[in-house]
Amino acid sequence: MEPEHGPLAPAAARRQARRVLTAHGVGEDRIYDSLLVISELVTNAVTHALPPVVLHLRIGENDAGRIQVHVSDGGPQPDPTTWAATRPEDEHGRGATIISALVDNGGSHSTPEDLVDHWADLAAA
């Protein structure tokens, strides 16, 4: 899924992800947690990184009972002047804490396609 790189991206990513998670039989509590993580990762990507923003979900395929969220972006913006970067300072800085509270593991790495992949691993049940 490749949401638009802008203020509508987090909502678009949540809508698309909800359909996929529901189709895979993920419970509502886990869907809620997953959507919150997705929203934070996508928001960070459109706030601090260059396009594109690409969302990938892996649900119980390689590791049964796991939801893996991957949000790839084009790497850091040299001059972040996006819509979210212009918000007041007290509206920033909570995303990493929220993600850490909800996921079992997470991290970032560069991809062969010159993107940066931010990932989080949650229990599906």
DRENTOR-631773 format. One line per 2 residues: number of its first residue (from 1); their letters; for each residue x, y, z of C-alpha. Coordinates in Angstrom, 2 decimals. Example, Ala and Ser with C-alpha at 12.3 -4.5 7.8 and 13.67 -1.06 7.14 Angstrom:
// residues 2
1) AS) 12.30 -4.50 7.80; 13.67 -1.06 7.14;
This chain:
// residues 125
1) ME) 0.00 0.00 0.00; 1.40 3.39 -0.91;
3) PE) -0.55 6.20 0.75; -0.20 9.78 -0.48;
5) HG) 2.77 11.61 1.09; 0.83 14.23 3.04;
7) PL) -1.69 14.88 5.79; -4.16 12.26 4.55;
9) AP) -1.61 9.43 4.52; -2.11 8.17 8.11;
11) AA) -5.91 7.92 7.71; -5.59 6.22 4.30;
13) AR) -3.07 3.72 5.72; -5.37 2.94 8.67;
15) RQ) -8.38 2.34 6.39; -6.44 0.00 4.12;
17) AR) -4.79 -1.83 7.00; -8.09 -2.33 8.85;
19) RV) -9.53 -4.13 5.81; -6.49 -6.43 5.60;
21) LT) -6.35 -7.15 9.34; -10.09 -7.86 9.49;
23) AH) -9.88 -10.18 6.48; -7.17 -12.17 8.30;
25) GV) -9.34 -12.60 11.39; -7.30 -10.36 13.69;
27) GE) -9.25 -9.43 16.84; -10.48 -5.89 17.40;
29) DR) -8.05 -5.16 20.26; -5.07 -6.14 18.13;
31) IY) -6.47 -4.21 15.17; -6.70 -1.11 17.35;
33) DS) -3.09 -1.48 18.56; -1.85 -2.21 15.04;
35) LL) -3.64 0.81 13.58; -2.18 3.06 16.26;
37) VI) 1.35 1.82 15.44; 0.69 2.23 11.70;
39) SE) -0.63 5.74 12.23; 2.45 6.77 14.21;
41) LV) 4.92 5.24 11.73; 3.19 6.78 8.70;
43) TN) 2.91 10.15 10.42; 6.64 10.07 11.18;
45) AV) 7.38 9.19 7.56; 5.38 12.06 6.08;
47) TH) 6.68 14.47 8.72; 10.38 13.69 8.64;
49) AL) 11.13 11.76 5.44; 11.07 12.04 1.69;
51) PP) 8.50 10.17 -0.44; 7.49 7.52 -1.06;
53) VV) 5.70 6.14 1.99; 4.97 2.43 1.58;
55) LH) 3.08 0.28 4.09; 3.58 -3.49 4.20;
57) LR) 1.76 -5.86 6.55; 2.72 -9.46 7.27;
59) IG) 0.18 -11.37 9.27; 1.06 -14.76 10.70;
61) EN) 2.77 -16.00 7.55; 6.40 -16.45 8.62;
63) DA) 5.81 -16.38 12.37; 2.30 -17.61 13.26;
65) GR) 0.42 -15.29 15.54; 2.47 -12.18 14.64;
67) IQ) 1.64 -8.95 12.89; 4.62 -7.25 11.26;
69) VH) 4.16 -3.63 10.24; 6.70 -2.11 7.84;
71) VS) 6.61 1.52 6.77; 9.27 2.43 4.24;
73) DG) 10.19 5.98 3.30; 12.68 7.83 1.13;
75) GP) 15.00 8.77 4.00; 15.38 11.97 6.01;
77) QP) 14.25 15.27 4.56; 17.08 17.78 4.39;
79) DP) 14.72 20.63 5.40; 11.52 19.31 7.01;
81) TT) 8.90 21.96 6.27; 5.95 19.60 5.93;
83) WA) 2.49 20.29 7.31; 3.20 18.35 10.52;
85) AT) 6.66 19.84 11.09; 5.02 23.26 11.36;
87) RP) 2.79 22.19 14.28; 3.55 23.50 17.79;
89) ED) 6.32 21.68 19.68; 3.92 20.28 22.31;
91) EH) 2.19 18.28 19.56; 5.33 16.24 18.78;
93) GR) 7.45 13.55 20.38; 4.99 10.98 21.69;
95) GA) 5.07 8.53 18.79; 8.13 6.54 19.85;
97) TI) 6.72 6.10 23.36; 3.36 4.92 22.02;
99) IS) 4.99 2.47 19.62; 7.33 1.09 22.32;
101) AL) 4.38 0.43 24.61; 2.50 -1.59 21.98;
103) VD) 5.11 -3.63 20.13; 7.27 -6.59 21.09;
105) NG) 10.14 -5.56 18.79; 10.85 -2.77 16.35;
107) GS) 13.59 -0.99 14.53; 14.79 0.57 11.30;
109) HS) 17.14 -0.43 8.50; 18.05 0.64 4.97;
111) TP) 16.78 -1.38 2.04; 18.51 -2.24 -1.25;
113) ED) 16.07 0.16 -2.96; 17.58 3.12 -1.01;
115) LV) 14.54 3.35 1.26; 14.47 3.31 5.05;
117) DH) 12.25 0.58 6.52; 10.75 1.17 9.97;
119) WA) 9.23 -2.00 11.37; 7.27 -3.16 14.38;
121) DL) 6.28 -6.65 15.48; 3.06 -7.25 17.46;
123) AA) 1.28 -10.35 18.71; -1.82 -11.05 16.59;
125) A) -3.81 -12.51 19.49;
